[in-house]
Amino acid sequence: MTRHQRSDSAVHLYETGSSSSNLVNVLGREIVSGAYAEGAVLPNESAMRDRFGISRTALREAYSKLTAKGLVEARPRVGTSVRQRVYWNMLDHDVLAWHLQTVPADELASDLYALRRMIEPAAAELAAKTRSQGDIANIRKALEAMKRHATEEAALVEADFNFHVAILTATKNPFISSFSSLIRAAMLSVFSLSWRGAEVIKEHRLMQHELVAEAIENGRGNLARERMEQLLDESMDDAKAAAESSMPLVRENRPASEG
């Protein structure tokens, strides 16, 4: 099947739900995966409608949504083309999800880690100054859930995510809090790598979370920053070591907790 042909899977995709929303997901994944190169002009309207069996309105709605995410642009007498990656809204929930679905986990994890390393230690330091009793309770609640689900990967990653988001929320800064989707993507990109292994590693990583929470609760900003830096660094080291020792596992088992 060529790129412009309509497939049985494509037909199935459009049997339920919004045609434009489904098309956004299909094209979004294809663009992110590189099926359409940066600067490439997408197939014309007739070809797209034939491929997916959708209306002109649905196609235009899909292009409008992709344009809002920075992935495509329409130009007179040229058509709709893929924008350069620098213009993509990488913090958009869908764009992050498409990367998780199409980009190898080890390639994505490194870039996401670098951004987390810049944001989260500073957020922990700020949270130690701005946190309320409610914030502390939320951080503690997530931490207890991590301990309770230490051997249940799906529940563990959710609790770990809630722990880090509770810290972002405690900063009282809505711009910092908006990075929660990035944290989820970072965790999903390395899934169980950081938590798989000897029990002593799991216990040590949980203790590091405990120490971060303690520093924030006690209002010790510098210490909270240092402990978050150490937590992220060691979690990423675990992920890299696991990826190097078992590359097929990284590809087949996405995603649990990354720290």
C-alpha positions in Angstrom: 0.0 0.0 0.0 1.4 3.4 -0.9 1.1 6.4 1.4 -1.8 7.8 -0.6 -3.9 4.7 -0.8 -6.8 4.0 1.5 -6.3 1.0 3.8 -8.6 -1.3 5.7 -7.2 0.0 8.9 -7.9 3.6 7.9 -11.5 2.6 7.1 -11.8 1.0 10.5 -10.5 4.2 12.2 -13.3 6.2 10.8 -16.2 3.9 11.6 -16.5 5.6 15.0 -15.7 8.9 16.5 -15.0 12.2 14.9 -13.4 11.9 11.5 -11.4 15.0 11.9 -10.1 13.9 15.3 -9.1 10.5 14.0 -7.4 12.0 11.0 -5.4 14.4 13.3 -4.1 11.4 15.2 -3.2 9.5 12.0 -1.5 12.4 10.3 0.1 13.6 13.5 1.8 10.2 14.0 2.9 10.1 10.4 4.4 13.6 10.6 6.2 12.9 13.9 7.5 9.6 12.7 9.1 11.2 9.6 6.7 9.7 7.0 6.3 13.2 5.8 9.6 15.2 5.9 9.8 18.8 7.1 8.8 21.0 4.3 7.0 18.2 2.4 3.6 19.1 0.8 0.8 16.8 2.0 -1.2 15.0 -0.7 -3.9 17.1 -2.3 -7.5 17.3 -0.9 -8.8 14.7 -3.4 -6.1 12.2 -2.5 -6.7 12.6 1.2 -10.4 12.3 1.0 -10.1 9.2 -1.1 -7.6 7.6 1.3 -9.6 8.2 4.4 -13.2 8.4 3.1 -13.9 11.7 4.9 -15.7 14.9 4.0 -14.0 18.1 2.9 -15.1 19.7 6.2 -13.5 16.9 8.3 -10.3 17.3 6.4 -10.2 21.0 6.9 -10.9 20.7 10.6 -8.1 18.2 10.9 -5.6 20.5 9.2 -6.8 23.4 11.4 -6.0 21.3 14.5 -2.6 20.3 13.2 -1.9 23.9 12.3 -2.7 25.0 15.9 -0.1 22.4 17.1 2.5 23.9 14.8 2.9 20.8 12.6 1.6 22.1 9.3 0.9 25.3 7.4 -1.2 26.2 4.4 0.2 28.3 1.6 -1.6 29.7 -1.4 -0.9 27.8 -4.7 1.3 25.4 -2.7 -1.0 23.4 -0.4 -0.6 22.2 3.1 3.0 21.4 4.1 4.9 20.1 7.2 6.5 22.8 9.2 10.1 22.6 10.5 10.3 20.8 13.8 11.4 23.9 15.6 7.8 25.2 15.2 6.1 22.1 16.6 4.4 22.6 20.0 6.3 19.8 21.8 4.5 20.4 25.0 1.1 19.8 23.4 -0.5 16.6 24.9 -1.1 15.0 21.5 2.3 15.9 20.0 4.0 14.3 23.0 1.8 11.2 22.7 2.6 10.9 19.0 6.3 11.0 19.9 5.8 8.2 22.4 4.0 6.1 19.8 6.6 6.6 17.0 10.0 7.5 18.4 12.2 4.9 20.1 12.0 5.3 23.9 15.7 5.7 24.4 15.9 8.5 21.9 13.1 10.4 23.4 14.0 9.9 27.1 17.3 11.7 26.9 15.8 14.9 25.5 12.9 14.9 28.0 15.3 14.3 30.9 17.4 17.3 29.9 14.3 19.5 30.2 13.1 17.9 33.4 16.6 18.5 34.9 16.3 22.2 34.2 12.7 22.5 35.6 12.2 20.1 38.5 15.1 20.9 40.8 14.2 24.6 40.7 10.5 23.8 41.2 11.4 21.7 44.3 13.4 24.7 45.7 10.5 27.1 45.0 7.9 24.6 46.4 9.8 24.6 49.7 9.1 28.3 50.0 5.5 28.4 48.7 4.0 25.1 49.8 0.8 24.9 51.8 -0.3 22.2 54.2 -2.6 21.0 51.5 0.4 20.7 49.1 2.4 18.8 51.6 -0.6 16.4 52.1 -0.8 15.8 48.3 3.0 15.1 48.1 2.8 12.7 51.0 -0.3 11.0 49.6 1.5 10.3 46.3 4.6 9.1 48.2 2.5 6.7 50.2 0.9 5.4 47.0 4.3 4.8 45.5 5.3 2.7 48.5 2.0 0.8 48.5 2.4 0.0 44.8 6.1 -0.5 44.7 5.8 -3.8 42.8 2.9 -2.8 40.6 4.3 -1.0 37.6 1.1 0.6 36.2 0.0 1.9 39.6 3.6 2.9 40.5 4.1 5.2 37.5 0.8 6.9 38.2 1.7 7.5 41.9 5.2 8.7 40.8 3.7 11.1 38.3 1.3 12.4 41.0 4.3 13.0 43.3 6.1 15.2 40.8 3.0 17.0 39.7 2.2 17.8 43.4 5.6 19.5 43.7 5.0 21.5 40.5 1.6 22.5 41.8 3.1 23.5 45.2 5.1 26.3 43.4 1.8 28.2 42.9 3.2 29.1 39.4 0.8 28.0 36.6 3.5 28.1 34.0 5.6 25.6 35.9 2.5 23.5 36.6 1.9 23.2 32.9 4.9 21.0 32.5 3.0 18.0 34.0 2.3 16.5 30.5 6.0 16.6 29.8 6.7 14.7 33.0 4.2 12.0 32.1 5.8 11.7 28.7 9.2 11.4 30.2 8.1 8.6 32.5 6.2 6.7 29.8 9.3 6.9 27.5 11.4 4.8 29.8 8.5 2.9 31.6 9.9 0.2 33.9 13.6 0.8 33.3 14.3 2.7 36.4 12.3 0.5 38.7 13.2 -2.9 37.2 16.0 -4.7 39.0 17.1 -5.5 42.5 14.8 -4.6 45.4 17.6 -2.5 47.0 17.4 -0.2 44.0 13.6 0.2 44.4 14.0 0.9 48.1 16.8 3.4 47.5 14.8 5.3 44.8 11.7 5.5 47.1 13.9 6.8 49.9 15.1 9.5 47.6 11.5 10.6 47.0 11.0 10.6 50.7 14.0 12.9 51.2 12.8 15.3 48.6 9.4 15.5 50.3 11.0 16.0 53.7 13.1 18.9 52.4 10.1 20.6 50.9 8.0 20.1 54.0 10.8 21.6 56.2 11.1 24.6 53.9 14.7 23.8 53.0 14.8 25.0 49.4 18.5 24.4 48.6 18.4 20.9 50.0 15.2 20.2 48.0 16.9 21.2 44.8 20.0 19.1 45.5 17.9 16.0 46.4 15.7 16.4 43.3 18.8 16.7 41.1 20.2 13.5 42.6 17.0 11.7 42.2 16.6 12.6 38.5 20.3 11.9 37.7 20.3 8.5 39.3 16.9 7.6 37.7 18.2 8.5 34.3 21.4 6.5 34.9 19.2 3.5 35.7 17.3 4.0 32.5 20.4 4.3 30.4 22.0 1.2 31.9 18.9 -0.8 31.4 18.6 0.4 27.8 22.2 -0.5 27.0 21.9 -4.0 28.6 18.5 -4.9 27.0 17.7 -2.9 23.9 14.9 -5.2 22.7 13.1 -4.8 26.1 13.1 -1.0 25.7 11.3 -1.3 22.3 8.8 -3.9 23.4 7.8 -2.8 26.9 6.6 0.8 26.8 6.0 2.2 29.2 6.6 2.6 34.2 8.3 4.9 36.5 11.3 7.0 35.7 11.7 8.8 38.9 
